[in-house]
Amino acid sequence: MNMDVQPAVQFAFRDDWFVQALLRHRLLTEEEYREMAQTAVDEPYFINLVLTRRLLGKNEIAFLLRNVLHLPVMNLDAVMFDPRAIEMVPEDICLNFNLIPVEADDISLTVAMANPFDDQALTQLRMITRLYIRSYFAFVDDIQRKIADLYSPDKFLNTIISKTAVKHHVVIAGDEYIADDSPVVKLVNLIISDAIEKDASDIHIEPRQHDVVVRFRIDGILQKILEIPKNSHAALVSRIKIISGLDISEKRKPQDGKARVFVDEIDFDLRVSVLPTAFGEKIVIRILDKRKARVSFEDLGITEHNLELLRRAFSRKEGLILVTGPTGSGKTTTLYAALNQIKSTANNILTIEDPIEYELDGINQVQVNEKAGVTFATALRSFLRQDPDVILVGEIRDRETAEIAIQASLTGHLVLSTLHTNSAVATITRLVDMGIDPFKIADALQAVISQRLVRRLCKACAQQIETVEDPILRQLQSQNPNATFYQAKGCQFCNYTGYRGRIGVYEILLLDQDVRAAITRGADLNQIAAQLRESGFRSLQEDALQLVVEGITDLAEIRRVISLDELPKDAPVVTETPSSPDEAPTHSDKPVQILMVEDDSVLRRMVQKYLQTHTDWEFIEAGNGVEALEKLQTLRPDVIVLDVMMPEMDGFEFLRRFRADLSNNAIPVIILSALADEKNQLKGFQEGADDYLIKPVPPELLVARIERFVKRQRQDGREN
């Protein structure tokens, strides 16, 4: 920047570059400059004088810097600060040079500065961080306010909390009388409630060199949710240790604890594990929702084919039933669903678990306690003296437990358990490898259920595959001509993963006389598998591909979970046209849908009345932006009519989130607002509005605008 206009009289302003810019562009005369400077009392920044005298406002100065001087300007209230950046730069450096670090990566540090041309400050930052410095301008008062907020852990936590709407009431059992106004207490409550809202199974709090990251395991995948400063880590760990009954002074040894939390009066159990690492104590919190203990097979969303086989398997009165699969594949949930189907007042059901995940009514549950001598094997021996009808063994880990389980199943008991194997057929060879006689396996084993969990495609954003190139999809297409294949895309409703929820993939082996004979004569795994295929047995791969054919998931997710080198010869064939994930009718078949987002119910009724002149128009209403986003998870309207001033989420915020998903760009949005000034109209168009009408609007004008957009939508639909 060439600042070649020098004032006749020089004063010691730290932003002299700004003075030169004003003089150069004739926004300030030398006389005005001299008069202002001489009356300034210990004011190091000329910008503050300009603001105090109201010669220019902040917006006007920002416009000047961006568009005339081409200087990048940062609004500090609109950014999320990177805790790692805060950790890198000491507070005294920030105070001395009036700067605030914003974001850092392995190459550069982004900094907001009152004087972006301060060579001394830039040199100091490069020496401290060894990074390239990207400097932005920010106003002095904004920088000082952020320094005060961010360089105190409590203030930083309060900043995080204040930016997140509190949606749930959280009470920790045994902690009701502790004041909950502490920032760390609020943060822990917020993390727990947010994890429960997102249906996360685990919370990971992981210290790193410069910060602490919070991740949730959602649908089996860890997703980063939050980063907090490293200096808040000790308080966060102490709070979690307190609520879970752990020793806050012990930092060198692993600890395990538990807590009970009520979120909106719903009861949840928390299993807490603390592990010392190189950068501090790592915490994992397992969330156990007691409502899932009452799950049934129908609740699991199992396909009809697998549902019938599971019912048949667990209708057996005696014998051994094994559920297999890796950790996190849903084995325990399947067994609990089976117990809920089996239990009755006429049955005595005993379980030995490590740990007891859910407490089940009407069932006697025992916790493994190796220190007290309670193992799977010892508990099983005791169970046989308790007159059981059904026994559940959490896991068969060794030969002793396997032999006792086999013996119990051969003496008239139904024994349920889990085993870590890759397939149903491999379970047989695994038992043989443990030392169990093949004839005992053949007599005792009734069914083996091998399972995995795959993520469902998000219905809001699943993208149809127009050109099928993958060889497996091509073969599936040749065998299922009516099938439509989809792939994950990502939107705000699925946290940009492309998936929401999970469904089980099953390989269910019900032993018949032929399979028992093969086991008894010592047939190997391949021989048994070939025999099963002849009888119509469906493998894990085939069951998974059926979900792809039906549009429930995509091939990429199947490959992530299951080894799928090639398509089996007997690929699944769908007998009827599968429904698409969003099940949306074609434009020609469905009525015109108008979504009106407006908190005034009277106005909504008035608009609906006028829209009734079109009998083929369907009027859908939402009272605010939050409600509208929820409706849009299953709805794709032709036109949206949007108010701006609404509670919970205003129209601008709704529009920003709505347009963040590029698939929504084709849906026109008409803003209907009493904000008539040009600033708000401009903001509306910048956020993605297609039209902006000022209230009160003649109803016939609104209908005419909607008709115009509907006509355009229909034309675009025919052209595409």
C-alpha positions in Angstrom: 0.0 0.0 0.0 1.5 3.3 -1.1 0.8 6.0 1.6 2.5 8.9 -0.1 0.4 11.7 1.4 2.1 12.9 4.7 0.4 15.3 7.1 2.3 18.5 7.8 2.3 17.8 11.5 3.2 14.3 12.7 1.6 12.8 15.8 2.4 9.5 17.5 -0.5 7.4 16.5 0.0 3.6 16.3 -2.3 3.5 13.3 -0.6 6.2 11.3 -1.4 4.2 8.1 -5.1 4.9 8.7 -4.4 8.7 9.0 -2.5 8.5 5.7 -5.4 6.7 4.0 -7.9 9.3 5.1 -5.8 12.1 3.9 -4.9 10.4 0.6 -8.6 9.8 -0.2 -9.6 13.2 1.0 -11.8 11.9 3.7 -9.9 14.2 6.1 -8.2 17.5 5.8 -4.9 18.3 7.4 -6.6 21.0 9.5 -9.1 18.5 10.8 -6.4 16.0 11.5 -4.3 18.5 13.4 -7.3 19.7 15.5 -8.3 16.2 16.4 -4.8 15.1 17.2 -4.1 18.1 19.5 -7.2 17.5 21.5 -6.5 13.8 22.0 -5.5 12.8 25.5 -3.4 9.6 25.6 -5.2 8.1 22.7 -2.8 5.8 20.7 -5.2 5.0 17.9 -6.6 7.6 15.5 -9.5 5.2 14.5 -10.8 5.6 18.1 -10.9 9.4 17.6 -12.8 9.1 14.4 -15.3 6.8 16.1 -15.6 9.1 19.1 -16.2 12.2 16.9 -18.7 10.1 14.8 -17.0 11.1 11.6 -17.3 7.6 10.5 -19.0 4.5 12.0 -17.5 1.0 12.2 -19.4 -0.2 9.2 -18.1 2.7 7.1 -14.5 2.2 8.3 -14.7 -1.5 7.5 -16.1 -0.7 4.0 -13.3 1.7 3.4 -10.6 -0.8 4.5 -12.0 -3.6 2.5 -13.0 -1.9 -0.7 -10.7 1.0 -1.0 -7.5 -0.1 0.8 -8.1 -3.8 0.1 -7.3 -4.6 3.7 -8.9 -7.8 5.1 -11.2 -7.0 8.0 -12.4 -9.4 10.7 -15.6 -9.3 12.7 -14.5 -10.9 15.9 -18.1 -11.6 17.0 -18.6 -13.8 14.0 -15.7 -16.2 14.3 -15.0 -19.3 16.4 -11.6 -19.0 18.1 -9.2 -21.9 17.9 -8.0 -22.9 21.4 -4.6 -24.0 19.9 -4.1 -20.5 18.6 -4.9 -19.0 22.0 -2.4 -21.4 23.6 0.4 -20.3 21.2 0.4 -16.6 22.0 0.9 -15.3 25.5 -1.6 -12.8 26.9 1.0 -10.1 27.5 1.9 -10.1 23.8 -1.8 -9.6 22.9 -2.2 -6.8 25.4 1.1 -5.0 24.4 0.3 -5.0 20.6 -3.5 -5.1 20.7 -3.9 -8.3 18.8 -5.8 -11.6 19.2 -4.9 -15.0 17.7 -7.8 -16.6 15.9 -6.8 -19.8 14.1 -3.7 -21.9 13.7 -2.6 -24.9 11.6 0.8 -26.5 10.9 1.8 -23.7 8.5 0.2 -20.4 9.5 -1.3 -18.4 12.4 -4.3 -16.1 11.7 -4.2 -12.9 13.9 -6.6 -10.0 14.2 -4.7 -6.8 14.9 -5.5 -3.1 15.6 -2.4 -2.3 13.4 -1.8 -5.0 10.8 1.3 -3.1 9.7 3.1 -3.4 13.1 6.4 -5.0 12.0 7.5 -5.4 15.6 4.4 -7.4 16.5 4.6 -9.5 13.4 8.3 -10.3 14.1 7.4 -11.3 17.7 4.7 -13.6 16.6 6.9 -15.3 14.0 9.6 -15.9 16.7 7.1 -17.3 19.2 5.2 -19.6 16.8 7.6 -20.3 14.0 4.6 -19.9 11.7 3.6 -17.7 8.8 1.4 -14.9 10.1 -1.8 -13.9 8.4 -2.9 -10.5 9.7 -6.4 -9.1 9.7 -7.7 -5.7 10.9 -10.0 -5.6 13.9 -11.2 -2.7 16.0 -9.2 -2.0 19.2 -12.2 -2.3 21.6 -13.3 -5.6 20.0 -9.8 -7.0 20.4 -9.5 -5.9 24.1 -12.9 -7.5 24.9 -11.9 -10.8 23.3 -8.6 -10.8 25.2 -10.5 -10.4 28.4 -12.8 -13.2 27.4 -10.4 -15.8 26.0 -7.4 -15.6 28.3 -9.4 -16.6 31.4 -10.5 -20.3 31.2 -13.8 -19.5 32.9 -14.5 -16.7 30.5 -13.6 -18.8 27.5 -15.9 -21.6 28.7 -18.7 -19.0 29.2 -18.1 -17.8 25.7 -18.6 -21.4 24.4 -21.7 -22.0 26.5 -23.2 -18.6 25.6 -23.0 -19.5 21.9 -24.9 -22.8 22.4 -28.6 -22.7 23.1 -29.4 -24.6 26.3 -32.1 -27.1 25.3 -32.2 -29.6 28.1 -32.3 -29.6 31.9 -29.5 -31.7 33.3 -29.3 -33.0 36.9 -26.4 -35.3 38.1 -27.6 -37.8 40.7 -26.2 -37.0 44.1 -25.1 -33.6 42.9 -28.4 -31.6 43.2 -27.1 -29.2 45.8 -23.9 -28.1 44.1 -24.2 -24.7 42.5 -24.4 -25.1 38.8 -23.3 -21.6 37.8 -19.7 -22.6 37.5 -18.6 -22.6 33.8 -17.0 -26.1 34.0 -20.2 -27.5 35.5 -22.3 -25.9 32.7 -19.8 -27.2 30.1 -20.0 -30.8 31.4 -23.8 -30.6 31.5 -23.8 -29.2 28.0 -21.5 -31.9 26.6 -23.6 -34.7 28.1 -26.9 -33.3 27.0 -25.6 -32.6 23.5 -24.3 -36.2 23.2 -27.6 -37.6 24.3 -29.5 -35.4 21.9 -27.3 -36.6 19.1 -27.8 -40.2 20.2 -24.1 -40.7 20.7 -22.9 -43.9 22.3 -19.7 -42.5 23.7 -18.0 -39.2 24.6 -14.3 -38.9 24.1 -12.4 -36.0 25.8 -8.9 -36.1 24.5 -6.0 -33.8 25.5 -3.6 -32.8 22.8 -0.4 -30.8 23.0 -2.1 -27.4 22.7 -5.8 -28.0 23.3 -8.5 -30.5 24.2 -10.8 -32.0 21.6 -14.3 -33.4 22.4 -15.6 -36.1 20.1 -18.9 -38.1 20.0 -19.3 -41.6 18.6 -22.4 -41.3 16.5 -23.6 -44.3 14.4 -20.3 -46.0 15.2 -18.1 -43.2 13.9 -16.2 -40.6 16.0 -17.1 -37.0 15.1 -15.3 -33.9 16.4 -17.7 -31.6 18.2 -15.7 -29.1 20.2 -12.2 -27.8 21.0 -11.4 -26.2 24.3 -8.2 -24.5 25.7 -5.6 -26.8 27.3 -5.8 -24.7 30.5 -9.4 -25.8 31.0 -8.6 -29.5 30.9 -7.7 -30.0 34.6 -11.0 -28.4 35.7 -13.0 -30.5 33.2 -11.3 -33.8 34.3 -11.9 -32.9 38.0 -15.6 -32.2 37.4 -16.1 -35.6 35.6 -14.1 -37.4 38.3 -16.3 -35.8 41.0 -19.6 -36.8 39.4 -18.4 -40.4 38.8 -16.9 -41.0 42.2 -13.3 -41.1 41.3 -10.2 -39.9 43.0 -9.4 -36.4 41.7 -5.8 -36.5 43.2 -4.9 -39.7 41.3 -3.5 -38.7 37.9 -1.0 -41.5 37.2 -3.3 -44.6 37.2 -6.3 -45.6 35.0 -9.6 -45.2 36.9 -13.2 -46.5 36.1 -16.3 -45.0 37.6 -20.0 -44.4 36.9 -22.6 -41.7 37.3 -26.3 -41.3 36.9 -27.7 -38.3 35.0 -31.2 -37.1 34.4 -31.7 -35.1 31.2 -35.2 -33.6 31.0 -36.1 -36.1 33.8 -35.0 -39.1 31.6 -32.6 -41.4 33.4 -29.2 -42.3 31.9 -26.2 -44.2 33.2 -22.7 -43.1 32.5 -19.7 -45.4 32.5 -16.5 -43.3 32.9 -13.0 -44.4 32.0 -10.0 -42.2 32.8 -6.6 -43.0 31.2 -3.3 -41.1 31.7 -1.7 -40.2 28.3 1.3 -38.2 27.2 -0.7 -34.9 27.2 -2.9 -35.5 30.2 -5.8 -37.7 31.2 -8.1 -39.0 28.5 -11.7 -39.6 29.4 -14.3 -41.8 27.7 -17.9 -41.7 28.8 -20.2 -44.5 27.7 -23.8 -43.4 27.6 -26.4 -46.1 28.5 -30.0 -45.2 27.7 -32.2 -47.4 29.9 -35.0 -47.1 27.4 -33.0 -49.3 25.1 -33.2 -52.1 27.5 -36.9 -52.5 26.5 -36.0 -52.8 22.9 -37.7 -55.4 20.7 -36.7 -56.9 17.3 -39.3 -54.6 15.7 -37.7 -51.6 17.2 -34.3 -52.5 15.7 -35.6 -51.8 12.2 -34.7 -55.3 11.0 -35.8 -56.3 7.5 -38.7 -58.8 7.3 -36.5 -61.6 6.1 -34.1 -61.4 9.1 -36.9 -60.7 11.5 -38.6 -64.0 10.8 -35.3 -65.9 11.1 -34.5 -64.2 14.5 -38.0 -65.1 15.8 -37.5 -68.7 14.9 -34.0 -68.8 16.4 -35.1 -67.4 19.8 -38.3 -69.5 20.0 -36.1 -72.5 20.9 -36.6 -73.9 24.4 -33.2 -75.4 24.9 -29.8 -75.5 23.3 -27.1 -72.9 22.6 -27.6 -69.7 20.6 -24.5 -67.6 19.8 -24.4 -64.0 18.5 -21.1 -63.1 16.9 -19.4 -60.1 15.6 -16.7 -57.5 16.4 -17.0 -55.0 19.3 -19.7 -52.4 18.6 -21.7 -54.6 16.2 -24.9 -54.6 18.4 -24.6 -58.1 19.9 -25.8 -57.1 23.3 -28.7 -55.2 21.9 -29.8 -58.3 19.9 -29.6 -60.4 23.1 -31.5 -57.9 25.1 -34.2 -57.8 22.4 -34.3 -61.6 22.6 -34.7 -61.6 26.4 -37.6 -59.2 26.1 -39.2 -61.6 23.7 -38.5 -64.6 25.9 -39.2 -63.3 29.5 -42.4 -64.1 31.2 -43.6 -64.9 34.8 -43.1 -68.6 34.0 -39.4 -68.2 33.2 -36.4 -68.0 35.5 -33.8 -66.0 33.5 -30.2 -65.5 34.8 -27.5 -63.4 33.2 -23.8 -63.0 33.9 -22.4 -59.8 32.3 -19.2 -57.7 32.3 -20.5 -55.1 32.8 -24.3 -55.0 33.2 -25.2 -52.4 30.6 -28.9 -52.2 31.3 -31.1 -53.3 34.2 -33.9 -55.5 32.9 -37.1 -56.0 34.9 -38.0 -59.6 35.7 -34.5 -60.9 35.0 -31.8 -61.8 37.6 -28.5 -60.1 36.5 -25.0 -60.8 38.0 -21.9 -58.6 37.5 -18.5 -60.2 36.8 -16.2 -59.5 39.7 -12.9 -61.4 39.3 -11.5 -60.0 42.6 -14.4 -61.7 44.4 -14.0 -64.9 42.3 -17.1 -64.2 40.2 -16.2 -65.1 36.6 -18.3 -66.3 33.7 -17.4 -69.9 34.4 -18.0 -69.8 38.2 -21.3 -67.9 37.8 -22.4 -70.5 35.2 -21.8 -73.3 37.7 -23.8 -71.5 40.3 -26.6 -70.8 37.9 -27.2 -74.5 37.3 -28.1 -74.8 41.0 -30.7 -71.9 40.6 -33.2 -73.8 38.5 -32.8 -71.6 35.4 -34.9 -71.8 32.3 -32.7 -69.3 30.3 -29.1 -68.3 30.9 -27.3 -65.4 29.2 -23.5 -65.4 29.3 -22.1 -62.1 28.3 -19.2 -63.6 26.4 -17.5 -67.0 25.9 -13.9 -66.2 26.3 -12.2 -69.6 27.1 -12.6 -73.3 27.0 -14.0 -73.6 30.5 -16.8 -71.2 29.9 -17.6 -72.9 26.6 -17.7 -76.4 28.1 -20.0 -75.3 30.9 -22.3 -73.4 28.5 -22.5 -76.5 26.2 -23.2 -78.7 29.1 -26.0 -76.4 30.4 -27.6 -76.3 26.9 -27.5 -80.1 26.7 -29.3 -80.5 30.0 -32.5 -78.7 29.0 -31.6 -75.0 29.4 -31.6 -72.3 26.7 -28.2 -70.6 26.8 -27.5 -67.3 25.0 -24.0 -65.9 24.6 -21.6 -64.0 22.3 -18.4 -64.9 20.6 -15.9 -62.9 18.5 -15.8 -64.5 15.1 -16.0 -63.2 11.5 -18.9 -65.3 10.3 -21.6 -67.7 11.4 -19.8 -70.7 9.9 -16.5 -69.6 11.5 -18.1 -69.9 14.9 -18.2 -73.7 14.6 -14.5 -74.0 13.9 -13.8 -71.5 16.7 -15.5 -73.8 19.2 -13.6 -76.7 17.8 -10.3 -74.7 18.3 -11.3 -74.1 21.9 -11.3 -77.9 22.4 -15.0 -78.6 22.3 -15.9 -82.0 20.8 -17.6 -81.6 17.4 -20.4 -84.0 18.4 -21.2 -81.9 21.4 -21.3 -78.8 19.2 -23.6 -80.5 16.8 -26.0 -81.6 19.6 -26.0 -78.3 21.5 -25.8 -75.5 18.9 -29.2 -74.3 17.7 -28.4 -71.1 15.9 -25.6 -68.7 15.1 -26.3 -65.0 14.4 -23.4 -63.1 12.9 -24.1 -59.4 12.6 -22.7 -56.0 11.8 -24.1 -52.4 11.9 -24.1 -50.2 8.8 -25.2 -46.6 8.6 -28.4 -45.6 6.8 -28.3 -43.0 4.1 -29.6 -39.6 5.2 -33.0 -39.2 3.6 -32.6 -35.5 3.4 -29.5 -35.5 1.1 -29.0 -39.0 -0.4 -27.8 -38.5 -3.9 -28.9 -40.8 -6.8 -26.1 -42.3 -8.8 -26.8 -41.4 -12.4 -24.1 -43.4 -14.1 -23.3 -46.7 -12.5 -19.6 -47.5 -12.9 -18.7 -49.7 -10.0 -18.5 -53.4 -11.2 -20.5 -54.6 -8.2 -23.2 -52.0 -8.7 -23.3 -53.0 -12.4 -23.9 -56.6 -11.6 -26.5 -55.7 -9.0 -28.2 -53.5 -11.7 -28.2 -56.3 -14.2 -29.9 -58.6 -11.7 -32.3 -55.8 -10.4 -33.2 -53.6 -13.4 -35.7 -51.5 -11.4 -33.2 -50.7 -8.6 -32.0 -47.2 -8.0 -28.7 -46.7 -6.3 -27.7 -43.8 -4.0 -24.6 -42.4 -2.4 -23.9 -40.3 0.7 -23.7 -36.5 0.2 -24.0 -34.7 3.5 -26.1 -31.8 4.9 -26.8 -30.0 8.1 -29.3 -32.7 9.3 -26.7 -35.5 9.2 -23.8 -33.3 10.4 -22.4 -33.5 6.8 -21.7 -37.2 7.1 -24.3 -38.3 4.6 -25.7 -40.9 7.1 -28.3 -40.9 9.9 -29.0 -44.0 12.0 -27.9 -47.6 11.6 -29.4 -50.9 10.6 -28.2 -54.4 11.2 -26.7 -56.7 8.6 -27.2 -60.4 9.5 -26.0 -63.8 8.7 -28.4 -66.2 10.5 -27.6 -69.9 10.6 -30.3 -72.2 11.9 -28.8 -75.7 12.2 -30.6 -78.6 10.5 -29.7 -82.3 10.4 -27.5 -81.9 7.4 -25.3 -79.2 9.0 -25.2 -81.2 12.3 -24.0 -84.3 10.4 -21.3 -82.2 8.6 -20.1 -80.9 12.0 -20.0 -84.4 13.5 -17.9 -85.8 10.7 -15.4 -82.9 11.0 -16.2 -81.1 7.7 -14.1 -78.0 7.2 -15.5 -74.4 7.0 -15.6 -74.4 3.1 -17.5 -77.6 2.9 -20.1 -76.4 5.5 -20.4 -73.1 3.7 -21.0 -74.8 0.3 -23.7 -77.0 1.9 -25.4 -74.0 3.4 -25.5 -72.2 0.1 -27.3 -75.0 -1.5 -30.1 -74.7 1.1 -30.5 -70.9 0.4 -28.4 -69.5 3.3 -27.8 -65.8 3.0 -24.3 -64.5 3.8 -23.4 -61.2 5.4 -22.3 -59.9 2.1 -25.5 -60.8 0.4 -27.6 -59.4 3.2 -25.6 -56.1 3.0 -26.0 -55.9 -0.8 -29.8 -56.3 -0.4 -29.7 -53.0 1.6 -27.9 -51.3 -1.3 -30.5 -52.6 -3.7 -33.3 -51.3 -1.5 -31.7 -47.8 -1.3 -31.2 -48.0 2.5 -27.4 -47.6 2.4 -24.7 -47.3 -0.2 -21.8 -49.5 -1.4 -19.1 -47.3 0.3 -20.6 -47.9 3.7 -20.9 -51.6 3.1 -17.2 -51.7 2.1 -16.3 -49.8 5.2 -17.9 -52.5 7.5 -17.7 -55.7 5.5 -14.9 -57.2 3.3 -16.5 -57.1 -0.1 -13.9 -58.2 -2.7 -16.3 -59.5 -5.2 -20.0 -60.0 -5.7 -21.3 -63.5 -4.8 -22.8 -65.3 -7.8 -26.2 -65.5 -6.1 -26.6 -61.8 -5.6 -29.8 -60.5 -4.0 -32.7 -59.8 -6.4 -35.4 -57.4 -5.3 -38.9 -58.6 -6.3 -40.5 -55.1 -6.4 -39.4 -51.6 -7.2 -37.5 -50.3 -4.2 -38.4 -46.9 -2.7 -35.9 -44.1 -2.8 -34.5 -42.8 0.4 -36.6 -39.6 0.3 -39.6 -41.4 -1.3 -40.4 -38.2 -3.1 -43.1 -38.3 -5.9 -42.3 -36.8 -9.2 -43.1 -33.1 -9.8 -45.9 -34.0 -12.0 -47.6 -36.2 -9.4 -47.3 -34.2 -6.2 -49.2 -31.1 -5.3 -47.5 -27.7 -5.1 -46.2 -27.4 -1.5 -45.8 -24.0 0.1 -44.0 -23.8 3.4 -44.7 -20.6 5.4 -42.3 -19.9 8.2 -44.0 -17.2 10.3 -44.5 -16.8 14.1 -47.8 -14.9 13.6 -50.5 -17.5 13.5 -53.1 -15.0 12.4 -51.0 -14.0 9.4 -50.5 -17.7 8.6 -54.2 -18.3 8.5 -54.8 -15.2 6.3 -52.2 -16.4 3.8 -53.5 -19.9 3.8 -57.0 -18.6 3.0 -55.8 -16.8 -0.1 -53.7 -19.7 -1.2 -56.8 -21.9 -1.1 -57.8 -20.4 -4.5 -55.3 -22.9 -5.8 -56.9 -26.3 -5.1 -53.6 -28.1 -6.1 -51.5 -26.2 -3.6 -50.7 -27.7 -0.2 -50.0 -25.2 2.6 -47.5 -26.2 5.3 -46.7 -23.9 8.2 -43.9 -23.6 10.8 -43.8 -21.1 13.7 -40.0 -20.4 13.6 -36.8 -21.4 11.9 -36.1 -24.4 14.2 -39.5 -25.9 13.5 -39.0 -25.3 9.8 -35.6 -27.1 9.7 -37.2 -30.1 11.4 -40.0 -30.2 8.8 -37.5 -30.0 6.0 -35.9 -33.2 7.1 -38.8 -35.1 5.4 -40.2 -32.3 3.2 -39.0 -30.6 0.0 -41.4 -27.7 -0.7 -41.7 -25.9 -4.0 -41.6 -22.4 -2.4 -40.7 -21.1 1.1 -42.3 -17.9 2.4 -40.1 -16.7 5.3 -40.5 -14.1 8.0 -37.4 -12.5 9.5 -38.2 -11.6 13.1 -39.0 -14.8 14.8 -38.2 -16.4 18.2 -35.6 -19.2 18.7 -34.2 -18.8 15.2 -34.8 -15.8 13.0 -35.3 -15.8 9.2 -31.7 -14.9 8.4 -30.2 -17.7 10.5 -32.7 -20.2 9.0 -31.8 -19.1 5.5 -28.1 -19.3 6.3 -28.5 -22.9 7.5 -30.9 -23.9 4.7 -28.6 -22.6 1.9 -25.6 -24.3 3.5 -26.9 -27.5 1.9 -26.3 -26.9 -1.9 -29.1 -29.3 -2.8 -31.5 -26.7 -1.4 -30.4 -23.9 -3.8 -33.1 -24.7 -6.3 -35.9 -24.0 -3.8 -37.0 -20.3 -4.0 -37.4 -18.4 -0.8 -39.6 -15.3 -0.5 -38.9 -13.1 2.5 -42.0 -11.4 3.9 -40.8 -8.8 6.5 -41.6 -5.5 8.2 -37.9 -4.6 8.0 -38.1 -2.2 5.1 -34.6 -0.7 5.3 -32.1 -1.4 2.5 -29.6 -2.9 4.9 -31.9 -5.8 5.8 -33.1 -6.3 2.3 -29.4 -6.5 1.2 -28.7 -9.0 4.0 -31.7 -11.1 2.9 -30.4 -11.4 -0.7 -26.9 -12.1 0.5 -28.1 -15.0 2.6 -29.8 -16.5 -0.4 -33.4 -15.1 -0.6 -35.0 -14.9 -4.1 -37.5 -12.2 -3.3 -38.1 -9.6 -0.5 -41.6 -8.3 0.1 -42.4 -5.6 2.7 -45.3 -6.1 5.1 -48.2 -5.4 4.8 -48.3 -7.2 1.4 -51.4 -7.3 -0.7 -52.4 -11.0 -0.7 -52.9 -11.1 -4.5 -49.3 -9.8 -4.9 -47.9 -12.6 -2.7 -49.9 -15.2 -4.6 -48.7 -13.8 -7.9 -45.0 -14.0 -6.7 -45.5 -17.6 -5.6 -47.2 -18.5 -8.9 -44.2 -17.1 -10.8 -41.7 -19.2 -8.8 -43.9 -22.4 -9.1 -44.2 -21.9 -12.8 -40.4 -21.6 -13.1 -39.9 -24.7 -10.9 -42.2 -26.8 -13.1 -40.4 -25.6 -16.3 -37.0 -26.4 -14.8 -38.4 -29.9 -13.8 -39.5 -30.6 -17.3 -36.2 -29.5 -18.8 -34.3 -31.7 -16.4 
